Structures are given as C-alpha cells and as structure tokens.
Amino acid sequence: MQLSWSTNPVDRDEKLKLSGNGFFGSTKNKKFTRVSGVYLTNANTANLVSTAHHAFRHNPFAEFPVNLDISISIQQAFNLNDSYPYS
C-alpha cells in the first residue's frame, strides 16, 4: 500500500492505493492473472456479530475480473441475530 494525495491545498484527497509491487505483481511483471482477487476475513463463530470484518482485494491484472463489492456486514449477509451463537 502507498499513500497518494492531490497537490490542491484546498482538497488533499488523501487515499491508500496499491503500489503495484505486491502479491499481484506490477505492470511489467504481472502475477496470478487467472485469479480475480483475494477474499480476506477474520470471521469465526465467536465474532460474527461483533468484530468480524472482510474485504475483497481485486487483482488489477486479472484476465477475467469479477465485479464484487462487499458493502454489508457478515451479520447482515448471513441474517444473524445479535445473540448469535447463543440463540
């Protein structure tokens, strides 16, 4: 990851972006092009409704990219009540 920002002093527009030299390689050295992305999660049965987080990291060099956007929590995705797993 690398930090990028605008040179406009009124709106710096700071954001993290991939530096292009990680798991998926770089523009000149593409790796894992048959992989659309990687799903990352810390979910387990004990934290599904409290602290579970997830993300999908797209491969910018994928031959067959998938359009996947995870914008809801695991609790919402699996329709779990607040007392899970004790209910």
A tleap script that builds the chain and sets N, CA, C and O, in Angstrom:
source leaprc.protein.ff14SB
mol = sequence {
  NMET GLN LEU SER TRP SER THR ASN PRO VAL
  ASP ARG ASP GLU LYS LEU LYS LEU SER GLY
  ASN GLY PHE PHE GLY SER THR LYS ASN LYS
  LYS PHE THR ARG VAL SER GLY VAL TYR LEU
  THR ASN ALA ASN THR ALA ASN LEU VAL SER
  THR ALA HIE HIE ALA PHE ARG HIE ASN PRO
  PHE ALA GLU PHE PRO VAL ASN LEU ASP ILE
  SER ILE SER ILE GLN GLN ALA PHE ASN LEU
  ASN ASP SER TYR PRO TYR CSER
}
set mol.1.N position { 0.838 -1.174 0.000 }
set mol.1.CA position { 0.000 0.000 0.000 }
set mol.1.C position { 0.887 1.242 0.000 }
set mol.1.O position { 1.992 1.251 0.543 }
set mol.2.N position { 0.360 2.284 -0.628 }
set mol.2.CA position { 1.064 3.560 -0.603 }
set mol.2.C position { 0.038 4.671 -0.470 }
set mol.2.O position { -1.115 4.523 -0.876 }
set mol.3.N position { 0.469 5.780 0.099 }
set mol.3.CA position { -0.395 6.925 0.295 }
set mol.3.C position { -0.256 7.860 -0.894 }
set mol.3.O position { 0.856 8.171 -1.322 }
set mol.4.N position { -1.388 8.309 -1.426 }
set mol.4.CA position { -1.360 9.295 -2.504 }
set mol.4.C position { -2.243 10.465 -2.103 }
set mol.4.O position { -3.169 10.312 -1.306 }
set mol.5.N position { -1.955 11.631 -2.658 }
set mol.5.CA position { -2.747 12.812 -2.365 }
set mol.5.C position { -2.649 13.805 -3.507 }
set mol.5.O position { -1.759 13.730 -4.355 }
set mol.6.N position { -3.577 14.725 -3.504 }
set mol.6.CA position { -3.646 15.770 -4.517 }
set mol.6.C position { -2.706 16.919 -4.135 }
set mol.6.O position { -2.417 17.131 -2.957 }
set mol.7.N position { -2.242 17.642 -5.129 }
set mol.7.CA position { -1.416 18.823 -4.862 }
set mol.7.C position { -2.267 20.065 -4.608 }
set mol.7.O position { -1.739 21.142 -4.328 }
set mol.8.N position { -3.580 19.909 -4.706 }
set mol.8.CA position { -4.502 21.013 -4.431 }
set mol.8.C position { -4.549 21.230 -2.914 }
set mol.8.O position { -4.996 20.335 -2.197 }
set mol.9.N position { -4.101 22.393 -2.391 }
set mol.9.CA position { -4.080 22.607 -0.941 }
set mol.9.C position { -5.470 22.672 -0.305 }
set mol.9.O position { -5.603 22.476 0.903 }
set mol.10.N position { -6.490 22.941 -1.091 }
set mol.10.CA position { -7.851 23.019 -0.564 }
set mol.10.C position { -8.436 21.620 -0.367 }
set mol.10.O position { -9.159 21.382 0.601 }
set mol.11.N position { -8.131 20.706 -1.266 }
set mol.11.CA position { -8.650 19.336 -1.195 }
set mol.11.C position { -7.496 18.362 -1.418 }
set mol.11.O position { -7.145 18.071 -2.562 }
set mol.12.N position { -6.906 17.859 -0.341 }
set mol.12.CA position { -5.747 16.977 -0.437 }
set mol.12.C position { -6.120 15.596 -0.980 }
set mol.12.O position { -5.273 14.931 -1.576 }
set mol.13.N position { -7.370 15.145 -0.790 }
set mol.13.CA position { -7.864 13.865 -1.310 }
set mol.13.C position { -6.883 12.726 -1.017 }
set mol.13.O position { -6.479 11.995 -1.922 }
set mol.14.N position { -6.507 12.585 0.255 }
set mol.14.CA position { -5.576 11.530 0.655 }
set mol.14.C position { -6.261 10.170 0.582 }
set mol.14.O position { -7.412 10.028 0.994 }
set mol.15.N position { -5.553 9.170 0.059 }
set mol.15.CA position { -6.106 7.812 -0.009 }
set mol.15.C position { -4.977 6.798 -0.123 }
set mol.15.O position { -3.882 7.103 -0.595 }
set mol.16.N position { -5.275 5.590 0.321 }
set mol.16.CA position { -4.343 4.479 0.176 }
set mol.16.C position { -4.632 3.769 -1.131 }
set mol.16.O position { -5.792 3.579 -1.494 }
set mol.17.N position { -3.599 3.380 -1.830 }
set mol.17.CA position { -3.788 2.607 -3.053 }
set mol.17.C position { -2.659 1.589 -3.162 }
set mol.17.O position { -1.633 1.706 -2.492 }
set mol.18.N position { -2.862 0.601 -4.007 }
set mol.18.CA position { -1.846 -0.431 -4.193 }
set mol.18.C position { -0.652 0.157 -4.933 }
set mol.18.O position { -0.816 0.899 -5.902 }
set mol.19.N position { 0.538 -0.176 -4.475 }
set mol.19.CA position { 1.751 0.364 -5.091 }
set mol.19.C position { 2.131 -0.390 -6.360 }
set mol.19.O position { 2.957 0.091 -7.135 }
set mol.20.N position { 1.548 -1.549 -6.582 }
set mol.20.CA position { 1.822 -2.292 -7.810 }
set mol.20.C position { 3.042 -3.179 -7.734 }
set mol.20.O position { 3.548 -3.615 -8.768 }
set mol.21.N position { 3.530 -3.457 -6.537 }
set mol.21.CA position { 4.683 -4.334 -6.426 }
set mol.21.C position { 4.445 -5.451 -5.408 }
set mol.21.O position { 5.390 -5.986 -4.830 }
set mol.22.N position { 3.195 -5.790 -5.200 }
set mol.22.CA position { 2.855 -6.769 -4.178 }
set mol.22.C position { 2.506 -8.135 -4.745 }
set mol.22.O position { 3.108 -8.591 -5.717 }
set mol.23.N position { 1.544 -8.770 -4.135 }
set mol.23.CA position { 1.152 -10.140 -4.463 }
set mol.23.C position { 0.802 -10.307 -5.938 }
set mol.23.O position { 1.167 -11.317 -6.540 }
set mol.24.N position { 0.111 -9.353 -6.529 }
set mol.24.CA position { -0.314 -9.464 -7.920 }
set mol.24.C position { 0.735 -8.960 -8.909 }
set mol.24.O position { 0.485 -8.937 -10.114 }
set mol.25.N position { 1.888 -8.561 -8.420 }
set mol.25.CA position { 2.965 -8.129 -9.295 }
set mol.25.C position { 2.859 -6.666 -9.668 }
set mol.25.O position { 2.327 -5.851 -8.914 }
set mol.26.N position { 3.373 -6.345 -10.843 }
set mol.26.CA position { 3.381 -4.969 -11.315 }
set mol.26.C position { 2.987 -4.946 -12.788 }
set mol.26.O position { 2.772 -5.998 -13.391 }
set mol.27.N position { 2.894 -3.776 -13.358 }
set mol.27.CA position { 2.522 -3.647 -14.764 }
set mol.27.C position { 3.492 -4.403 -15.659 }
set mol.27.O position { 3.083 -5.004 -16.653 }
set mol.28.N position { 4.756 -4.378 -15.315 }
set mol.28.CA position { 5.769 -5.058 -16.126 }
set mol.28.C position { 5.937 -6.532 -15.769 }
set mol.28.O position { 6.479 -7.301 -16.563 }
set mol.29.N position { 5.479 -6.933 -14.587 }
set mol.29.CA position { 5.637 -8.310 -14.126 }
set mol.29.C position { 4.339 -8.787 -13.477 }
set mol.29.O position { 4.271 -8.924 -12.256 }
set mol.30.N position { 3.318 -9.038 -14.280 }
set mol.30.CA position { 2.000 -9.442 -13.793 }
set mol.30.C position { 2.064 -10.864 -13.237 }
set mol.30.O position { 2.693 -11.748 -13.818 }
set mol.31.N position { 1.390 -11.066 -12.084 }
set mol.31.CA position { 1.364 -12.384 -11.455 }
set mol.31.C position { -0.078 -12.793 -11.193 }
set mol.31.O position { -0.950 -11.944 -11.003 }
set mol.32.N position { -0.319 -14.079 -11.183 }
set mol.32.CA position { -1.623 -14.650 -10.829 }
set mol.32.C position { -2.759 -14.028 -11.643 }
set mol.32.O position { -3.790 -13.667 -11.076 }
set mol.33.N position { -2.595 -13.901 -12.933 }
set mol.33.CA position { -3.600 -13.253 -13.780 }
set mol.33.C position { -4.870 -14.083 -13.916 }
set mol.33.O position { -5.887 -13.575 -14.388 }
set mol.34.N position { -4.831 -15.346 -13.511 }
set mol.34.CA position { -6.042 -16.180 -13.552 }
set mol.34.C position { -6.831 -16.085 -12.249 }
set mol.34.O position { -7.851 -16.755 -12.092 }
set mol.35.N position { -6.364 -15.256 -11.314 }
set mol.35.CA position { -7.039 -15.020 -10.041 }
set mol.35.C position { -7.680 -13.636 -10.097 }
set mol.35.O position { -6.992 -12.642 -10.328 }
set mol.36.N position { -8.998 -13.568 -9.884 }
set mol.36.CA position { -9.704 -12.286 -9.952 }
set mol.36.C position { -9.435 -11.418 -8.733 }
set mol.36.O position { -9.443 -10.190 -8.822 }
set mol.37.N position { -9.197 -12.060 -7.592 }
set mol.37.CA position { -8.941 -11.302 -6.376 }
set mol.37.C position { -8.816 -12.231 -5.200 }
set mol.37.O position { -8.860 -13.452 -5.350 }
set mol.38.N position { -8.660 -11.653 -4.027 }
set mol.38.CA position { -8.486 -12.420 -2.798 }
set mol.38.C position { -9.489 -11.915 -1.765 }
set mol.38.O position { -9.622 -10.711 -1.547 }
set mol.39.N position { -10.190 -12.849 -1.136 }
set mol.39.CA position { -11.150 -12.527 -0.078 }
set mol.39.C position { -10.431 -12.645 1.263 }
set mol.39.O position { -9.853 -13.687 1.572 }
set mol.40.N position { -10.467 -11.581 2.056 }
set mol.40.CA position { -9.808 -11.547 3.358 }
set mol.40.C position { -10.858 -11.389 4.445 }
set mol.40.O position { -11.766 -10.567 4.322 }
set mol.41.N position { -10.736 -12.177 5.512 }
set mol.41.CA position { -11.679 -12.065 6.621 }
set mol.41.C position { -11.032 -12.521 7.917 }
set mol.41.O position { -10.087 -13.310 7.908 }
set mol.42.N position { -11.542 -12.023 9.016 }
set mol.42.CA position { -11.132 -12.508 10.326 }
set mol.42.C position { -12.311 -13.181 11.017 }
set mol.42.O position { -12.308 -13.336 12.238 }
set mol.43.N position { -13.314 -13.579 10.248 }
set mol.43.CA position { -14.544 -14.141 10.795 }
set mol.43.C position { -14.325 -15.539 11.364 }
set mol.43.O position { -13.619 -16.369 10.792 }
set mol.44.N position { -14.954 -15.763 12.505 }
set mol.44.CA position { -15.082 -17.097 13.087 }
set mol.44.C position { -16.386 -17.121 13.864 }
set mol.44.O position { -17.035 -16.082 13.988 }
set mol.45.N position { -16.788 -18.254 14.387 }
set mol.45.CA position { -18.103 -18.352 15.027 }
set mol.45.C position { -18.236 -17.456 16.254 }
set mol.45.O position { -19.354 -17.111 16.638 }
set mol.46.N position { -17.138 -17.076 16.869 }
set mol.46.CA position { -17.221 -16.254 18.079 }
set mol.46.C position { -17.387 -14.767 17.788 }
set mol.46.O position { -17.880 -14.037 18.647 }
set mol.47.N position { -16.996 -14.297 16.617 }
set mol.47.CA position { -17.041 -12.852 16.376 }
set mol.47.C position { -17.908 -12.434 15.191 }
set mol.47.O position { -17.783 -11.301 14.728 }
set mol.48.N position { -18.768 -13.291 14.692 }
set mol.48.CA position { -19.555 -12.969 13.500 }
set mol.48.C position { -20.439 -11.735 13.665 }
set mol.48.O position { -20.628 -10.985 12.708 }
set mol.49.N position { -20.977 -11.515 14.849 }
set mol.49.CA position { -21.871 -10.366 15.024 }
set mol.49.C position { -21.208 -9.208 15.742 }
set mol.49.O position { -21.841 -8.171 15.939 }
set mol.50.N position { -19.964 -9.352 16.134 }
set mol.50.CA position { -19.347 -8.269 16.894 }
set mol.50.C position { -18.181 -7.605 16.159 }
set mol.50.O position { -18.241 -6.408 15.875 }
set mol.51.N position { -17.135 -8.346 15.851 }
set mol.51.CA position { -15.927 -7.711 15.318 }
set mol.51.C position { -15.438 -8.300 14.002 }
set mol.51.O position { -14.310 -8.025 13.593 }
set mol.52.N position { -16.247 -9.095 13.337 }
set mol.52.CA position { -15.810 -9.700 12.072 }
set mol.52.C position { -15.785 -8.657 10.959 }
set mol.52.O position { -16.729 -7.885 10.789 }
set mol.53.N position { -14.701 -8.649 10.213 }
set mol.53.CA position { -14.545 -7.738 9.086 }
set mol.53.C position { -14.101 -8.537 7.874 }
set mol.53.O position { -13.509 -9.608 8.001 }
set mol.54.N position { -14.393 -8.002 6.700 }
set mol.54.CA position { -13.964 -8.676 5.489 }
set mol.54.C position { -13.748 -7.671 4.364 }
set mol.54.O position { -14.240 -6.543 4.404 }
set mol.55.N position { -13.002 -8.114 3.368 }
set mol.55.CA position { -12.721 -7.256 2.217 }
set mol.55.C position { -12.347 -8.139 1.039 }
set mol.55.O position { -11.890 -9.268 1.217 }
set mol.56.N position { -12.542 -7.624 -0.149 }
set mol.56.CA position { -12.125 -8.317 -1.363 }
set mol.56.C position { -11.117 -7.427 -2.067 }
set mol.56.O position { -11.431 -6.293 -2.428 }
set mol.57.N position { -9.916 -7.932 -2.263 }
set mol.57.CA position { -8.869 -7.187 -2.952 }
set mol.57.C position { -8.810 -7.652 -4.398 }
set mol.57.O position { -8.468 -8.802 -4.673 }
set mol.58.N position { -9.142 -6.760 -5.316 }
set mol.58.CA position { -9.172 -7.090 -6.732 }
set mol.58.C position { -7.755 -7.187 -7.302 }
set mol.58.O position { -6.856 -6.449 -6.899 }
set mol.59.N position { -7.582 -8.100 -8.233 }
set mol.59.CA position { -6.328 -8.207 -8.964 }
set mol.59.C position { -6.414 -7.254 -10.155 }
set mol.59.O position { -7.222 -7.482 -11.055 }
set mol.60.N position { -5.605 -6.193 -10.186 }
set mol.60.CA position { -5.705 -5.235 -11.286 }
set mol.60.C position { -5.269 -5.811 -12.629 }
set mol.60.O position { -5.499 -5.193 -13.668 }
set mol.61.N position { -4.641 -6.992 -12.620 }
set mol.61.CA position { -4.142 -7.604 -13.851 }
set mol.61.C position { -4.909 -8.880 -14.219 }
set mol.61.O position { -4.438 -9.658 -15.047 }
set mol.62.N position { -6.065 -9.102 -13.626 }
set mol.62.CA position { -6.828 -10.326 -13.868 }
set mol.62.C position { -7.296 -10.414 -15.315 }
set mol.62.O position { -7.784 -9.437 -15.883 }
set mol.63.N position { -7.140 -11.592 -15.900 }
set mol.63.CA position { -7.643 -11.819 -17.261 }
set mol.63.C position { -9.167 -11.845 -17.276 }
set mol.63.O position { -9.786 -11.407 -18.245 }
set mol.64.N position { -9.770 -12.352 -16.216 }
set mol.64.CA position { -11.218 -12.461 -16.100 }
set mol.64.C position { -11.658 -11.827 -14.779 }
set mol.64.O position { -11.980 -12.548 -13.834 }
set mol.65.N position { -11.678 -10.501 -14.695 }
set mol.65.CA position { -12.009 -9.842 -13.426 }
set mol.65.C position { -13.466 -10.069 -13.023 }
set mol.65.O position { -14.345 -10.246 -13.867 }
set mol.66.N position { -13.692 -10.058 -11.728 }
set mol.66.CA position { -15.037 -10.203 -11.195 }
set mol.66.C position { -15.445 -8.858 -10.595 }
set mol.66.O position { -14.621 -8.155 -10.011 }
set mol.67.N position { -16.708 -8.513 -10.743 }
set mol.67.CA position { -17.222 -7.268 -10.189 }
set mol.67.C position { -17.867 -7.584 -8.846 }
set mol.67.O position { -19.064 -7.865 -8.777 }
set mol.68.N position { -17.074 -7.538 -7.783 }
set mol.68.CA position { -17.553 -7.893 -6.451 }
set mol.68.C position { -17.306 -6.726 -5.511 }
set mol.68.O position { -16.182 -6.236 -5.395 }
set mol.69.N position { -18.360 -6.285 -4.843 }
set mol.69.CA position { -18.252 -5.211 -3.874 }
set mol.69.C position { -18.927 -5.656 -2.596 }
set mol.69.O position { -20.138 -5.878 -2.582 }
set mol.70.N position { -18.167 -5.792 -1.521 }
set mol.70.CA position { -18.721 -6.223 -0.245 }
set mol.70.C position { -19.015 -4.974 0.569 }
set mol.70.O position { -18.100 -4.315 1.063 }
set mol.71.N position { -20.283 -4.654 0.704 }
set mol.71.CA position { -20.643 -3.416 1.390 }
set mol.71.C position { -21.547 -3.646 2.596 }
set mol.71.O position { -22.018 -2.683 3.200 }
set mol.72.N position { -21.799 -4.905 2.959 }
set mol.72.CA position { -22.615 -5.195 4.134 }
set mol.72.C position { -21.802 -6.042 5.107 }
set mol.72.O position { -20.820 -6.677 4.723 }
set mol.73.N position { -22.220 -6.044 6.356 }
set mol.73.CA position { -21.503 -6.805 7.377 }
set mol.73.C position { -21.810 -8.295 7.246 }
set mol.73.O position { -22.783 -8.690 6.604 }
set mol.74.N position { -20.970 -9.104 7.860 }
set mol.74.CA position { -21.196 -10.551 7.863 }
set mol.74.C position { -22.513 -10.866 8.554 }
set mol.74.O position { -23.240 -11.762 8.127 }
set mol.75.N position { -22.824 -10.134 9.619 }
set mol.75.CA position { -24.083 -10.336 10.334 }
set mol.75.C position { -25.276 -10.140 9.398 }
set mol.75.O position { -26.220 -10.931 9.426 }
set mol.76.N position { -25.242 -9.104 8.577 }
set mol.76.CA position { -26.329 -8.867 7.627 }
set mol.76.C position { -26.329 -9.914 6.517 }
set mol.76.O position { -27.394 -10.381 6.114 }
set mol.77.N position { -25.170 -10.283 6.024 }
set mol.77.CA position { -25.082 -11.243 4.924 }
set mol.77.C position { -25.674 -12.588 5.302 }
set mol.77.O position { -26.335 -13.231 4.487 }
set mol.78.N position { -25.438 -13.018 6.545 }
set mol.78.CA position { -25.938 -14.322 6.988 }
set mol.78.C position { -27.213 -14.225 7.815 }
set mol.78.O position { -27.700 -15.234 8.325 }
set mol.79.N position { -27.763 -13.007 7.952 }
set mol.79.CA position { -29.012 -12.785 8.685 }
set mol.79.C position { -28.929 -13.355 10.108 }
set mol.79.O position { -29.798 -14.121 10.524 }
set mol.80.N position { -27.885 -12.980 10.846 }
set mol.80.CA position { -27.670 -13.466 12.202 }
set mol.80.C position { -28.239 -12.481 13.206 }
set mol.80.O position { -28.134 -11.268 13.023 }
set mol.81.N position { -28.848 -13.006 14.278 }
set mol.81.CA position { -29.368 -12.101 15.304 }
set mol.81.C position { -28.241 -11.682 16.243 }
set mol.81.O position { -27.149 -12.249 16.207 }
set mol.82.N position { -28.514 -10.684 17.083 }
set mol.82.CA position { -27.485 -10.096 17.948 }
set mol.82.C position { -26.943 -11.057 18.994 }
set mol.82.O position { -25.839 -10.846 19.497 }
set mol.83.N position { -27.680 -12.103 19.336 }
set mol.83.CA position { -27.223 -13.033 20.371 }
set mol.83.C position { -26.522 -14.260 19.786 }
set mol.83.O position { -26.196 -15.188 20.527 }
set mol.84.N position { -26.285 -14.284 18.475 }
set mol.84.CA position { -25.555 -15.399 17.876 }
set mol.84.C position { -24.174 -15.507 18.507 }
set mol.84.O position { -23.551 -14.467 18.720 }
set mol.85.N position { -23.661 -16.666 18.816 }
set mol.85.CA position { -24.109 -18.037 18.546 }
set mol.85.C position { -24.891 -18.667 19.696 }
set mol.85.O position { -25.055 -19.886 19.740 }
set mol.86.N position { -25.374 -17.843 20.625 }
set mol.86.CA position { -26.019 -18.393 21.818 }
set mol.86.C position { -27.539 -18.481 21.713 }
set mol.86.O position { -28.200 -18.751 22.716 }
set mol.87.N position { -28.096 -18.267 20.564 }
set mol.87.CA position { -29.559 -18.340 20.442 }
set mol.87.C position { -29.981 -19.579 19.690 }
set mol.87.O position { -31.175 -19.805 19.493 }
savepdb mol mol.pdb
quit
